Amino acid sequence: METVLPPELVEAARRTIEANRAAGRRIAVAESCTGGLVAAALTELPGASDVFEAGFVTYSNEAKAGLLKVSMDVIDTFGAVSIATAWSMARQALEHTGADVAVAITGVAGPGGGSAKKPVGTVVFACARRGGDPADIQADRKDFGDQGRGGIRLQAALCALELLLP
């Protein structure tokens, strides 16, 4: 199959599609720093529509608030790259779709935009499941280091696909 995407990303997407198809689950993604890379990887595969419900690319804070209804109070208080924002993105992706599980990704891909508390390479993930307890926050922060914008985005996309596995 011809693709412009890295082979390891396409293979991770294939595993995610196949595992969720077998589990009878529909998935959604809410992406910021990956800019739609996870959705692109999923839709690279024939039959993705059996599993992939929707993808939101909410790069700006205004898009997070407008499209996903993430509270600007959350963004202003904790920052766009935070567990609170990622969790809200994932929960809202579920609310706006018929998906069974949603993953959110928000981070600092660089080369600029980092800070002492959130350096370049900081990415926060959240995974929400339909019917799950909203108080049971499933989110994590990873530091991929400054391996370049493309490297950070690829690692973040791979991690998000892993989180979507049943």
DSSP file (Angstrom, degrees, kcal/mol; ACC not computed):
  #  RESIDUE AA STRUCTURE BP1 BP2  ACC     N-H-->O    O-->H-N    N-H-->O    O-->H-N    TCO  KAPPA ALPHA  PHI   PSI    X-CA   Y-CA   Z-CA
    1    1 A M              0   0    0      0, 0.0     2,-0.3     0, 0.0     0, 0.0   0.000 360.0 360.0 360.0 128.8    0.0    0.0    0.0
    2    2 A E        +     0   0    0      2,-0.0     2,-0.3     0, 0.0     0, 0.0  -0.640 360.0 159.4 -81.7 133.9    1.4    3.4   -1.0
    3    3 A T        -     0   0    0     -2,-0.3     7,-0.0     2,-0.1    41,-0.0  -0.992  44.7-145.9-151.9 152.7    1.4    6.0    1.8
    4    4 A V  S    S+     0   0    0     -2,-0.3    -1,-0.1     2,-0.1    -2,-0.0   0.509  78.4  93.2 -93.2  -7.5    3.2    9.2    2.7
    5    5 A L  S    S-     0   0    0      1,-0.1    -2,-0.1    35,-0.1     5,-0.0  -0.518  92.0 -90.2 -87.3 153.0    3.0    8.3    6.4
    6    6 A P    >>  -     0   0    0      0, 0.0     4,-1.9     0, 0.0     3,-0.9  -0.343  35.3-124.0 -59.8 139.6    5.8    6.6    8.3
    7    7 A P  H 3> S+     0   0    0      0, 0.0     4,-2.5     0, 0.0     5,-0.2   0.850 109.4  55.8 -56.4 -37.5    5.3    2.8    8.2
    8    8 A E  H 3> S+     0   0    0      1,-0.2     4,-1.8     2,-0.2     5,-0.1   0.829 107.7  49.8 -67.2 -29.1    5.3    2.4   12.0
    9    9 A L  H <> S+     0   0    0     -3,-0.9     4,-2.3     2,-0.2    -1,-0.2   0.911 111.3  47.4 -72.8 -43.0    2.4    4.9   12.2
   10   10 A V  H  X S+     0   0    0     -4,-1.9     4,-2.3     2,-0.2    -2,-0.2   0.898 112.4  50.5 -64.5 -40.0    0.4    3.1    9.6
   11   11 A E  H  X S+     0   0    0     -4,-2.5     4,-2.2     2,-0.2    -1,-0.2   0.905 109.9  49.7 -65.4 -40.9    1.0   -0.2   11.4
   12   12 A A  H  X S+     0   0    0     -4,-1.8     4,-2.1     1,-0.2    -2,-0.2   0.905 111.3  49.7 -63.1 -41.0    0.0    1.2   14.7
   13   13 A A  H  X S+     0   0    0     -4,-2.3     4,-2.9     2,-0.2    -2,-0.2   0.896 108.4  53.5 -64.0 -40.0   -3.2    2.5   13.1
   14   14 A R  H  X S+     0   0    0     -4,-2.3     4,-2.8     1,-0.2     5,-0.2   0.928 109.2  47.9 -61.0 -45.7   -3.9   -0.9   11.6
   15   15 A R  H  X S+     0   0    0     -4,-2.2     4,-2.5     1,-0.2     5,-0.2   0.907 113.0  49.2 -60.5 -41.5   -3.6   -2.6   15.0
   16   16 A T  H  X S+     0   0    0     -4,-2.1     4,-2.2     2,-0.2     5,-0.2   0.928 113.1  45.6 -65.3 -46.1   -5.9    0.1   16.5
   17   17 A I  H  X S+     0   0    0     -4,-2.9     4,-2.5     2,-0.2     5,-0.2   0.950 115.8  46.0 -61.9 -49.6   -8.5   -0.3   13.7
   18   18 A E  H  X S+     0   0    0     -4,-2.8     4,-2.3    -5,-0.2    -2,-0.2   0.912 113.7  47.8 -63.2 -43.8   -8.4   -4.2   13.8
   19   19 A A  H  X S+     0   0    0     -4,-2.5     4,-1.5    -5,-0.2    -1,-0.2   0.897 115.2  45.0 -66.0 -40.2   -8.6   -4.4   17.6
   20   20 A N  H  X>S+     0   0    0     -4,-2.2     5,-2.7    -5,-0.2     4,-0.7   0.850 111.0  53.5 -73.7 -32.9  -11.5   -1.9   17.9
   21   21 A R  H ><5S+     0   0    0     -4,-2.5     3,-0.9    -5,-0.2    -2,-0.2   0.938 110.0  48.1 -62.5 -45.5  -13.3   -3.6   15.0
   22   22 A A  H 3<5S+     0   0    0     -4,-2.3    -2,-0.2     1,-0.3    -1,-0.2   0.837 113.6  47.7 -63.4 -32.9  -13.0   -6.9   16.9
   23   23 A A  H 3<5S-     0   0    0     -4,-1.5    -1,-0.3    -5,-0.2    -2,-0.2   0.531 111.0-122.3 -85.3  -6.7  -14.3   -5.3   20.1
   24   24 A G  T <<5 +     0   0    0     -3,-0.9     2,-0.3    -4,-0.7    -3,-0.2   0.815  62.9 144.5  70.1  30.6  -17.2   -3.6   18.3
   25   25 A R      < -     0   0    0     -5,-2.7     2,-0.4    -6,-0.1    -1,-0.2  -0.791  42.9-147.6-108.0 146.7  -16.0   -0.2   19.3
   26   26 A R        -     0   0    0     -2,-0.3    74,-2.6    72,-0.2    75,-1.4  -0.864  21.6-155.5-105.0 144.9  -16.2    3.2   17.6
   27   27 A I  E     -ab  52 101A   0     24,-2.6    26,-3.2    -2,-0.4    27,-1.0  -0.866  13.2-172.1-125.9 155.4  -13.4    5.7   18.2
   28   28 A A  E     -ab  54 102A   0     73,-1.8    75,-1.8    -2,-0.3     2,-0.4  -0.963   8.9-152.7-138.8 156.2  -12.9    9.5   18.1
   29   29 A V  E     -ab  55 103A   0     25,-1.8    27,-2.5    -2,-0.3     2,-0.5  -0.979   7.9-161.8-131.5 145.9   -9.8   11.7   18.4
   30   30 A A  E     -ab  56 104A   0     73,-2.6    75,-2.2    -2,-0.4     2,-0.4  -0.960  26.4-173.8-124.3 109.6   -9.4   15.3   19.6
   31   31 A E  E     +ab  57 105A   0     25,-3.6    27,-2.8    -2,-0.5    75,-0.1  -0.818  25.5 155.8-113.7 143.3   -6.0   16.6   18.4
   32   32 A S  S >  S+     0   0    0     73,-1.2     3,-1.8    -2,-0.4    74,-0.2   0.486  81.6  24.4-120.0 -82.0   -4.0   19.7   19.0
   33   33 A C  T 3  S+     0   0    0      1,-0.3    73,-0.1    72,-0.2   120,-0.1   0.740 120.3  58.3 -64.7 -22.6   -0.3   19.4   18.5
   34   34 A T  T >  S-     0   0    0     71,-0.2     3,-1.9   122,-0.1    -1,-0.3   0.601  92.9-149.9 -82.9 -10.7   -0.6   16.4   16.2
   35   35 A G  T <   -     0   0    0     -3,-1.8    22,-0.1     1,-0.3    -2,-0.1   0.739  69.7 -41.6  54.2  30.4   -2.7   18.5   13.8
   36   36 A G  T 3> S+     0   0    0     20,-0.2     4,-2.7     3,-0.0    -1,-0.3   0.496 101.4 128.2  97.5   4.3   -4.8   15.6   12.5
   37   37 A L  H <> S+     0   0    0     -3,-1.9     4,-2.2     2,-0.2     5,-0.1   0.873  74.4  49.6 -62.6 -38.1   -1.9   13.1   12.2
   38   38 A V  H  > S+     0   0    0      2,-0.2     4,-2.4     1,-0.2    -1,-0.2   0.939 113.0  46.3 -66.6 -46.4   -3.8   10.4   14.2
   39   39 A A  H  > S+     0   0    0      1,-0.2     4,-2.5     2,-0.2    -2,-0.2   0.892 111.8  52.5 -62.1 -39.3   -6.9   10.8   12.1
   40   40 A A  H  X S+     0   0    0     -4,-2.7     4,-0.6     2,-0.2    -1,-0.2   0.907 109.7  48.5 -63.0 -41.9   -4.8   10.7    8.9
   41   41 A A  H >< S+     0   0    0     -4,-2.2     3,-0.7     1,-0.2     4,-0.3   0.924 112.7  47.8 -65.2 -43.7   -3.2    7.5   10.0
   42   42 A L  H >< S+     0   0    0     -4,-2.4     3,-1.2     1,-0.2    -2,-0.2   0.915 113.3  47.0 -62.7 -43.3   -6.5    5.9   10.9
   43   43 A T  H 3< S+     0   0    0     -4,-2.5    -1,-0.2     1,-0.3    -2,-0.2   0.492  92.1  80.3 -82.1  -1.7   -8.1    6.9    7.6
   44   44 A E  T << S+     0   0    0     -3,-0.7    -1,-0.3    -4,-0.6    -2,-0.2   0.717  84.3  78.6 -68.8 -20.4   -5.1    5.7    5.6
   45   45 A L  S X  S-     0   0    0     -3,-1.2     3,-1.6    -4,-0.3     2,-0.1  -0.742  88.0-116.5 -99.3 134.3   -6.5    2.2    6.0
   46   46 A P  T 3  S+     0   0    0      0, 0.0    -2,-0.1     0, 0.0    -1,-0.0  -0.409 102.7  26.7 -60.7 139.6   -9.4    0.8    3.9
   47   47 A G  T >  S+     0   0    0     -4,-0.1     3,-1.9    -2,-0.1     4,-0.3   0.506  76.8 130.7  85.2   4.8  -12.3    0.0    6.1
   48   48 A A  G X>  +     0   0    0     -3,-1.6     4,-3.4     1,-0.3     3,-2.1   0.807  61.5  71.7 -59.4 -28.4  -11.5    2.6    8.8
   49   49 A S  G 34 S+     0   0    0      1,-0.3    -1,-0.3     2,-0.2    -6,-0.0   0.683  83.0  70.2 -65.2 -15.5  -15.1    3.8    8.6
   50   50 A D  G <4 S+     0   0    0     -3,-1.9    -1,-0.3     1,-0.1    -2,-0.2   0.777 122.4  10.3 -64.6 -25.1  -16.1    0.6   10.4
   51   51 A V  T <4 S+     0   0    0     -3,-2.1   -24,-2.6    -4,-0.3     2,-0.6   0.713 106.4  86.1-124.5 -42.5  -14.4    2.0   13.5
   52   52 A F  E  <  +a   27   0A   0     -4,-3.4   -24,-0.2   -26,-0.2    -1,-0.1  -0.597  42.2 171.8 -82.0 116.2  -13.4    5.7   13.1
   53   53 A E  E     -     0   0A   0    -26,-3.2     2,-0.3    -2,-0.6   -25,-0.2   0.920  56.9 -28.0 -86.9 -52.7  -16.3    8.0   14.1
   54   54 A A  E     -a   28   0A   0    -27,-1.0   -25,-1.8     2,-0.0     2,-0.4  -0.995  43.2-148.1-165.3 156.7  -14.7   11.5   14.0
   55   55 A G  E     -a   29   0A   0     -2,-0.3     2,-0.5   -27,-0.2   -25,-0.2  -1.000   9.2-160.7-135.2 138.7  -11.7   13.6   14.5
   56   56 A F  E     -a   30   0A   0    -27,-2.5   -25,-3.6    -2,-0.4     2,-0.7  -0.973   3.2-162.4-117.2 127.3  -11.4   17.1   15.8
   57   57 A V  E     +a   31   0A   0     -2,-0.5     2,-0.6   -27,-0.2   -25,-0.2  -0.916  17.8 169.5-107.8 105.5   -8.3   19.3   15.1
   58   58 A T        +     0   0    0    -27,-2.8     6,-0.1    -2,-0.7   -25,-0.1  -0.745   6.9 159.2-119.3  80.6   -8.5   22.0   17.7
   59   59 A Y        +     0   0    0     -2,-0.6     2,-0.2   -27,-0.1    -1,-0.2   0.889  58.1  55.8 -74.9 -41.7   -5.1   23.7   17.4
   60   60 A S  S  > S-     0   0    0     -3,-0.2     4,-2.0     1,-0.1     5,-0.1  -0.523  85.9-119.6 -90.9 160.2   -6.0   27.1   18.9
   61   61 A N  H  > S+     0   0    0      1,-0.2     4,-2.3     2,-0.2     5,-0.2   0.872 116.1  56.6 -62.2 -36.5   -7.5   27.7   22.4
   62   62 A E  H  > S+     0   0    0      1,-0.2     4,-3.2     2,-0.2    -1,-0.2   0.874 106.4  49.1 -64.0 -37.4  -10.5   29.3   20.6
   63   63 A A  H  >>S+     0   0    0      2,-0.2     4,-2.8     1,-0.2     5,-1.0   0.894 108.7  52.9 -69.3 -39.1  -11.1   26.1   18.6
   64   64 A K  H  X5S+     0   0    0     -4,-2.0     6,-2.1     1,-0.2     4,-0.8   0.924 117.1  39.2 -59.1 -43.3  -10.9   24.0   21.7
   65   65 A A  H  X5S+     0   0    0     -4,-2.3     4,-0.6     4,-0.3    -2,-0.2   0.916 122.3  41.3 -72.8 -44.3  -13.5   26.2   23.3
   66   66 A G  H  <5S+     0   0    0     -4,-3.2    -3,-0.2    -5,-0.2    -2,-0.2   0.928 125.9  28.0 -73.9 -46.9  -15.7   26.7   20.2
   67   67 A L  H  <5S+     0   0    0     -4,-2.8    -3,-0.2    -5,-0.2    -2,-0.1   0.872 135.4  27.0 -85.8 -39.0  -15.7   23.2   18.7
   68   68 A L  H  <<S-     0   0    0     -5,-1.0    -3,-0.2    -4,-0.8    -2,-0.2   0.499  97.3-126.3-103.4  -5.1  -15.2   21.0   21.8
   69   69 A K     <  +     0   0    0     -4,-0.6     2,-0.4    -6,-0.3    -4,-0.3   0.820  44.3 169.5  62.4  31.6  -16.8   23.3   24.4
   70   70 A V        -     0   0    0     -6,-2.1    -1,-0.2    -7,-0.1     2,-0.1  -0.625  43.2-107.6 -70.1 131.4  -13.6   23.2   26.6
   71   71 A S     >  -     0   0    0     -2,-0.4     4,-1.9     1,-0.2     3,-0.4  -0.393  13.8-142.7 -64.1 131.4  -14.1   25.8   29.2
   72   72 A M  H  > S+     0   0    0      1,-0.2     4,-3.2     2,-0.2     5,-0.2   0.793 103.8  63.3 -64.0 -26.2  -11.9   28.9   28.7
   73   73 A D  H  > S+     0   0    0      2,-0.2     4,-2.2     1,-0.2    -1,-0.2   0.901 103.4  47.3 -62.2 -40.2  -11.6   28.9   32.5
   74   74 A V  H  >>S+     0   0    0     -3,-0.4     4,-2.9     2,-0.2     5,-0.7   0.942 115.1  45.0 -64.7 -47.9   -9.9   25.5   32.3
   75   75 A I  H  X5S+     0   0    0     -4,-1.9     4,-1.8     1,-0.2    -2,-0.2   0.924 116.1  46.1 -63.1 -45.3   -7.6   26.6   29.6
   76   76 A D  H  <5S+     0   0    0     -4,-3.2    -1,-0.2     1,-0.2    -2,-0.2   0.869 119.0  41.5 -66.0 -36.8   -6.8   29.9   31.4
   77   77 A T  H  <5S+     0   0    0     -4,-2.2    -2,-0.2    -5,-0.2    -3,-0.2   0.926 133.3  16.5 -77.6 -46.7   -6.2   28.3   34.7
   78   78 A F  H  <5S-     0   0    0     -4,-2.9    -3,-0.2    -5,-0.2    -2,-0.2   0.650 106.1-117.2-105.3 -19.0   -4.3   25.2   33.8
   79   79 A G     << -     0   0    0     -4,-1.8     6,-0.3    -5,-0.7     3,-0.2  -0.070  29.5 -82.6  96.4 159.1   -3.1   26.0   30.2
   80   80 A A  S    S+     0   0    0      1,-0.2     2,-1.1     5,-0.1    -1,-0.1   0.830 124.8  58.8 -66.8 -31.6   -3.8   24.4   26.9
   81   81 A V  S    S+     0   0    0     -6,-0.1     2,-0.3    -3,-0.1    -1,-0.2  -0.724  88.1 106.0-100.3  83.4   -1.1   21.7   27.6
   82   82 A S  S  > S-     0   0    0     -2,-1.1     4,-2.6    -3,-0.2     5,-0.2  -0.982  79.7-112.6-154.7 159.0   -2.6   20.3   30.8
   83   83 A I  H  > S+     0   0    0     -2,-0.3     4,-2.8     1,-0.2     5,-0.3   0.891 117.0  55.6 -62.1 -39.6   -4.3   17.2   32.1
   84   84 A A  H  > S+     0   0    0      2,-0.2     4,-1.9     1,-0.2    -1,-0.2   0.918 111.5  42.4 -61.2 -43.9   -7.4   19.3   32.7
   85   85 A T  H  > S+     0   0    0     -6,-0.3     4,-2.5     2,-0.2    -2,-0.2   0.929 115.4  48.5 -70.1 -45.1   -7.6   20.5   29.1
   86   86 A A  H  X S+     0   0    0     -4,-2.6     4,-2.5     2,-0.2    40,-0.2   0.918 112.3  49.5 -61.0 -43.2   -6.8   17.1   27.6
   87   87 A W  H  X S+     0   0    0     -4,-2.8     4,-2.6     1,-0.2     5,-0.2   0.912 111.5  48.5 -63.0 -42.4   -9.4   15.4   29.8
   88   88 A S  H  X S+     0   0    0     -4,-1.9     4,-2.5    -5,-0.3    -1,-0.2   0.903 110.4  51.8 -64.2 -40.6  -12.0   18.0   28.8
   89   89 A M  H  X S+     0   0    0     -4,-2.5     4,-2.1     2,-0.2    -2,-0.2   0.928 112.2  45.8 -60.6 -45.7  -11.1   17.5   25.1
   90   90 A A  H  X S+     0   0    0     -4,-2.5     4,-1.6     2,-0.2    -2,-0.2   0.932 113.8  47.9 -65.6 -45.7  -11.5   13.7   25.4
   91   91 A R  H  X S+     0   0    0     -4,-2.6     4,-2.1     1,-0.2    -1,-0.2   0.912 113.3  48.2 -61.3 -42.6  -14.8   13.9   27.3
   92   92 A Q  H  X S+     0   0    0     -4,-2.5     4,-2.1     1,-0.2    -1,-0.2   0.841 104.4  59.2 -70.2 -32.5  -16.2   16.5   24.9
   93   93 A A  H  < S+     0   0    0     -4,-2.1     6,-0.3    -5,-0.2     4,-0.3   0.896 108.8  46.3 -61.5 -38.0  -15.2   14.4   21.8
   94   94 A L  H >< S+     0   0    0     -4,-1.6     3,-1.3     1,-0.2    -2,-0.2   0.921 110.3  53.0 -65.8 -43.9  -17.4   11.6   23.3
   95   95 A E  H 3< S+     0   0    0     -4,-2.1    -2,-0.2     1,-0.3    -1,-0.2   0.836 111.4  45.9 -60.9 -33.7  -20.2   14.1   23.9
   96   96 A H  T 3< S+     0   0    0     -4,-2.1     2,-0.3    -5,-0.1    -1,-0.3   0.392 117.2  40.5 -93.6   2.8  -20.2   15.3   20.3
   97   97 A T  S <  S-     0   0    0     -3,-1.3   -69,-0.1    -4,-0.3   -43,-0.0  -0.809  79.7-114.9-138.1 177.6  -20.0   11.9   18.6
   98   98 A G        +     0   0    0     -2,-0.3   -72,-0.2   -71,-0.1    -4,-0.1   0.145  69.5 133.9 -98.6  16.9  -21.3    8.4   18.9
   99   99 A A        -     0   0    0     -6,-0.3   -72,-0.2    -5,-0.2    -2,-0.1  -0.244  53.0-148.2 -68.9 155.9  -17.9    7.0   19.7
  100  100 A D  S    S+     0   0    0    -74,-2.6    30,-3.1     1,-0.3     2,-0.3   0.695  84.6  20.6 -92.0 -25.9  -17.3    4.5   22.5
  101  101 A V  E     -bC  27 129A   0    -75,-1.4   -73,-1.8    28,-0.2     2,-0.4  -0.998  65.9-170.2-145.5 143.4  -13.8    5.8   23.3
  102  102 A A  E     -bC  28 128A   0     26,-2.6    26,-2.8    -2,-0.3     2,-0.4  -0.995   6.0-158.8-137.2 143.5  -12.0    9.1   22.6
  103  103 A V  E     -bC  29 127A   0    -75,-1.8   -73,-2.6    -2,-0.4     2,-0.4  -0.955   7.2-160.1-119.3 140.6   -8.4   10.2   22.9
  104  104 A A  E     -bC  30 126A   0     22,-2.6    22,-1.7    -2,-0.4     2,-0.4  -0.932   3.7-168.0-119.3 146.2   -7.2   13.7   23.2
  105  105 A I  E     +bC  31 125A   0    -75,-2.2   -73,-1.2    -2,-0.4     2,-0.3  -0.998  13.6 161.6-134.4 128.3   -3.6   15.0   22.5
  106  106 A T  E     + C   0 124A   0     18,-2.2    18,-3.4    -2,-0.4     2,-0.3  -0.983  20.1 121.8-145.5 136.5   -2.3   18.5   23.4
  107  107 A G  E     - C   0 123A   0     -2,-0.3     2,-0.6    16,-0.3    16,-0.3  -0.947  59.4 -79.2-170.5-171.9    1.3   19.5   23.6
  108  108 A V        +     0   0    0     14,-2.8    13,-3.1    -2,-0.3    14,-0.3  -0.917  34.9 172.1-115.2 101.6    4.3   21.6   22.7
  109  109 A A        +     0   0    0     -2,-0.6    43,-0.2    11,-0.2    44,-0.1   0.678  40.4 158.5 -85.7 -18.7    5.8   20.3   19.4
  110  110 A G  S    S+     0   0    0      2,-0.4    -1,-0.2     1,-0.1     3,-0.1  -0.203  73.6 179.4  81.7-174.9    8.3   23.2   19.1
  111  111 A P  S    S+     0   0    0      0, 0.0     3,-0.2     0, 0.0     9,-0.2  -0.961 106.4   9.2 -76.3 -19.3   10.6   24.5   18.1
  112  112 A G  S    S+     0   0    0      1,-0.1    -2,-0.4     8,-0.0     3,-0.1  -0.394  95.7  71.3-103.9-173.4    9.3   27.4   20.1
  113  113 A G        +     0   0    0      1,-0.3    -1,-0.1    -2,-0.1     2,-0.1   0.302  67.5 124.6  91.7  -9.1    6.5   27.7   22.6
  114  114 A G        -     0   0    0     -3,-0.2    -1,-0.3    -6,-0.0     2,-0.3  -0.310  37.0-169.1 -79.6 167.6    8.0   25.8   25.5
  115  115 A S        -     0   0    0      3,-1.6    -1,-0.0    -3,-0.1     5,-0.0  -0.857  42.2 -91.5-142.6 176.8    8.6   27.0   29.0
  116  116 A A  S    S+     0   0    0     -2,-0.3    -1,-0.0     1,-0.2    -2,-0.0   0.892 128.9  38.7 -61.0 -39.2   10.4   25.8   32.1
  117  117 A K  S    S+     0   0    0      1,-0.3    -1,-0.2    -3,-0.0    -3,-0.0   0.785 131.2  28.0 -82.2 -28.8    7.3   23.9   33.3
  118  118 A K  S    S-     0   0    0     -5,-0.0    -3,-1.6     4,-0.0    -1,-0.3  -0.679  83.3-175.4-134.1  78.4    6.3   22.7   29.9
  119  119 A P    >   -     0   0    0      0, 0.0     3,-2.0     0, 0.0   -11,-0.2  -0.211  44.3 -71.8 -71.5 165.3    9.4   22.4   27.7
  120  120 A V  T 3  S+     0   0    0      1,-0.3   -11,-0.2    -9,-0.2    25,-0.1  -0.328 124.5  40.1 -53.1 134.2    9.3   21.5   24.0
  121  121 A G  T 3  S+     0   0    0    -13,-3.1    23,-2.9     1,-0.4     2,-0.5   0.300  79.8 132.5 101.8  -6.8    8.4   17.8   23.8
  122  122 A T  E <   + D   0 143A   0     -3,-2.0   -14,-2.8   -14,-0.3     2,-0.4  -0.667  29.5 173.5 -77.9 125.0    5.8   18.0   26.5
  123  123 A V  E     -CD 107 142A   0     19,-2.9    19,-3.3    -2,-0.5     2,-0.4  -0.999  17.9-155.9-135.7 136.5    2.6   16.2   25.4
  124  124 A V  E     -CD 106 141A   0    -18,-3.4   -18,-2.2    -2,-0.4     2,-0.3  -0.936  11.5-169.0-115.2 135.3   -0.5   15.4   27.5
  125  125 A F  E     -CD 105 140A   0     15,-3.0    15,-2.3    -2,-0.4     2,-0.3  -0.885   5.6-175.0-120.5 149.7   -2.9   12.6   26.6
  126  126 A A  E     -CD 104 139A   0    -22,-1.7   -22,-2.6    -2,-0.3     2,-0.4  -0.993   7.2-161.7-142.6 146.4   -6.4   11.7   27.9
  127  127 A C  E     -C  103   0A   0     11,-2.6     2,-0.4    -2,-0.3    11,-0.3  -0.992   9.1-173.6-130.4 124.5   -8.6    8.8   27.1
  128  128 A A  E     -C  102   0A   0    -26,-2.8   -26,-2.6    -2,-0.4     2,-0.4  -0.943   7.2-156.6-120.8 140.2  -12.4    8.8   27.9
  129  129 A R  E >   -C  101   0A   0     -2,-0.4     3,-2.4   -28,-0.2   -28,-0.2  -0.935  28.3-106.3-117.8 138.1  -14.8    5.9   27.6
  130  130 A R  T 3  S+     0   0    0    -30,-3.1     3,-0.1    -2,-0.4   -30,-0.0  -0.381 109.4  17.8 -59.9 132.1  -18.5    6.1   27.1
  131  131 A G  T 3  S+     0   0    0      1,-0.3    -1,-0.3    -2,-0.1     2,-0.1   0.381  97.7 132.9  85.0  -4.4  -20.2    5.2   30.3
  132  132 A G  S <  S-     0   0    0     -3,-2.4    -1,-0.3     1,-0.1    -4,-0.0  -0.342  70.1 -93.4 -75.9 161.5  -17.1    5.8   32.3
  133  133 A D    >   -     0   0    0      1,-0.2     3,-2.0    -3,-0.1    -1,-0.1  -0.654  27.8-148.7 -75.3 116.8  -17.0    7.7   35.5
  134  134 A P  T 3  S+     0   0    0      0, 0.0    -1,-0.2     0, 0.0   -43,-0.1   0.740  98.4  59.2 -60.4 -21.3  -16.1   11.4   34.6
  135  135 A A  T 3  S+     0   0    0      1,-0.2     2,-1.5     2,-0.1    -2,-0.0   0.668  85.9  82.3 -79.9 -16.2  -14.4   11.7   38.0
  136  136 A D  S <  S-     0   0    0     -3,-2.0     2,-0.3     2,-0.1    -1,-0.2  -0.661  77.2-159.9 -89.2  82.9  -12.0    8.8   37.0
  137  137 A I        -     0   0    0     -2,-1.5     2,-0.8     1,-0.1    -9,-0.1  -0.493  12.2-167.0 -74.0 123.0   -9.6   10.9   35.0
  138  138 A Q        +     0   0    0     -2,-0.3   -11,-2.6   -11,-0.3     2,-0.3  -0.847  39.0 124.1-110.2  92.9   -7.5    8.8   32.6
  139  139 A A  E     -D  126   0A   0     -2,-0.8     2,-0.3   -13,-0.2   -13,-0.2  -0.982  32.5-174.4-149.8 155.8   -4.7   11.2   31.5
  140  140 A D  E     -D  125   0A   0    -15,-2.3   -15,-3.0    -2,-0.3     2,-0.5  -0.995  18.6-136.3-153.9 149.3   -1.0   11.4   31.5
  141  141 A R  E     -D  124   0A   0     -2,-0.3     2,-0.4   -17,-0.2   -17,-0.2  -0.916  22.5-171.5-107.7 134.0    1.8   13.8   30.6
  142  142 A K  E     -D  123   0A   0    -19,-3.3   -19,-2.9    -2,-0.5     2,-0.6  -0.942  16.4-149.0-123.6 147.9    4.8   12.6   28.6
  143  143 A D  E     +D  122   0A   0     -2,-0.4   -21,-0.2   -21,-0.2   -22,-0.1  -0.926  15.9 176.1-117.0 104.9    8.1   14.3   27.9
  144  144 A F        -     0   0    0    -23,-2.9   -22,-0.1    -2,-0.6   -23,-0.1   0.506  40.8-130.3 -84.2  -5.3    9.4   13.2   24.5
  145  145 A G        -     0   0    0    -24,-0.1     2,-1.8     1,-0.1    -1,-0.2  -0.004  42.5 -53.2  74.9 170.8   12.3   15.7   24.7
  146  146 A D  S    S+     0   0    0      1,-0.2    -1,-0.1    -3,-0.1     3,-0.1  -0.568  74.8 144.7 -86.4  79.1   13.3   18.1   21.9
  147  147 A Q  S    S-     0   0    0     -2,-1.8     4,-0.4     1,-0.3    -1,-0.2   0.097  71.0 -82.7-100.8  20.6   13.6   15.6   19.1
  148  148 A G     >  -     0   0    0      3,-0.1     4,-2.5     2,-0.1    -1,-0.3   0.113  46.3 -81.7  90.7 151.4   12.3   18.0   16.5
  149  149 A R  H  > S+     0   0    0      1,-0.2     4,-2.4     2,-0.2     5,-0.2   0.904 128.3  47.5 -55.0 -48.7    8.7   18.9   15.6
  150  150 A G  H  > S+     0   0    0      1,-0.2     4,-2.3     2,-0.2    -1,-0.2   0.896 112.2  49.6 -63.1 -41.2    8.2   15.9   13.4
  151  151 A G  H  > S+     0   0    0     -4,-0.4     4,-2.4     2,-0.2    -1,-0.2   0.897 111.7  48.1 -65.6 -41.1    9.6   13.5   15.9
  152  152 A I  H  X S+     0   0    0     -4,-2.5     4,-2.4   -43,-0.2    -2,-0.2   0.931 112.8  48.0 -65.0 -45.9    7.5   14.8   18.7
  153  153 A R  H  X S+     0   0    0     -4,-2.4     4,-2.3    -5,-0.2    -2,-0.2   0.894 112.2  49.7 -63.9 -39.4    4.3   14.7   16.6
  154  154 A L  H  X S+     0   0    0     -4,-2.3     4,-2.5     2,-0.2    -2,-0.2   0.941 111.9  47.3 -64.6 -47.4    5.1   11.1   15.5
  155  155 A Q  H  X S+     0   0    0     -4,-2.4     4,-2.2     1,-0.2    -2,-0.2   0.893 112.5  50.5 -61.5 -39.5    5.7    9.9   19.0
  156  156 A A  H  X S+     0   0    0     -4,-2.4     4,-2.4     2,-0.2    -1,-0.2   0.909 110.6  48.9 -64.7 -42.0    2.5   11.6   20.2
  157  157 A A  H  X S+     0   0    0     -4,-2.3     4,-2.3     2,-0.2    -2,-0.2   0.910 111.0  50.2 -64.8 -42.1    0.5   10.0   17.4
  158  158 A L  H  X S+     0   0    0     -4,-2.5     4,-1.8     1,-0.2    -1,-0.2   0.908 111.4  48.7 -61.9 -42.3    1.9    6.6   18.2
  159  159 A C  H  X S+     0   0    0     -4,-2.2     4,-2.0     2,-0.2    -2,-0.2   0.915 109.9  51.7 -64.5 -43.6    1.1    7.0   21.9
  160  160 A A  H  X S+     0   0    0     -4,-2.4     4,-1.1     1,-0.2    -2,-0.2   0.902 108.5  51.0 -61.3 -41.9   -2.5    8.1   21.1
  161  161 A L  H  < S+     0   0    0     -4,-2.3     3,-0.4     1,-0.2     4,-0.3   0.890 108.3  52.6 -63.8 -38.1   -3.1    5.1   18.9
  162  162 A E  H >< S+     0   0    0     -4,-1.8     3,-1.5     1,-0.2    -1,-0.2   0.902 105.7  54.5 -61.4 -41.2   -1.8    2.8   21.7
  163  163 A L  H 3< S+     0   0    0     -4,-2.0    -1,-0.2     1,-0.3    -2,-0.2   0.748 100.9  60.7 -65.9 -23.5   -4.3    4.5   24.1
  164  164 A L  T 3< S+     0   0    0     -4,-1.1    -1,-0.3    -3,-0.4    -2,-0.2   0.539  79.6 109.5 -81.9  -6.4   -7.2    3.7   21.7
  165  165 A L    <         0   0    0     -3,-1.5  -149,-0.1    -4,-0.3  -148,-0.1  -0.462 360.0 360.0 -70.7 142.1   -6.5   -0.1   22.0
  166  166 A P              0   0    0      0, 0.0    -1,-0.1     0, 0.0    -3,-0.1   0.500 360.0 360.0 -64.8 360.0   -9.2   -2.0   23.9
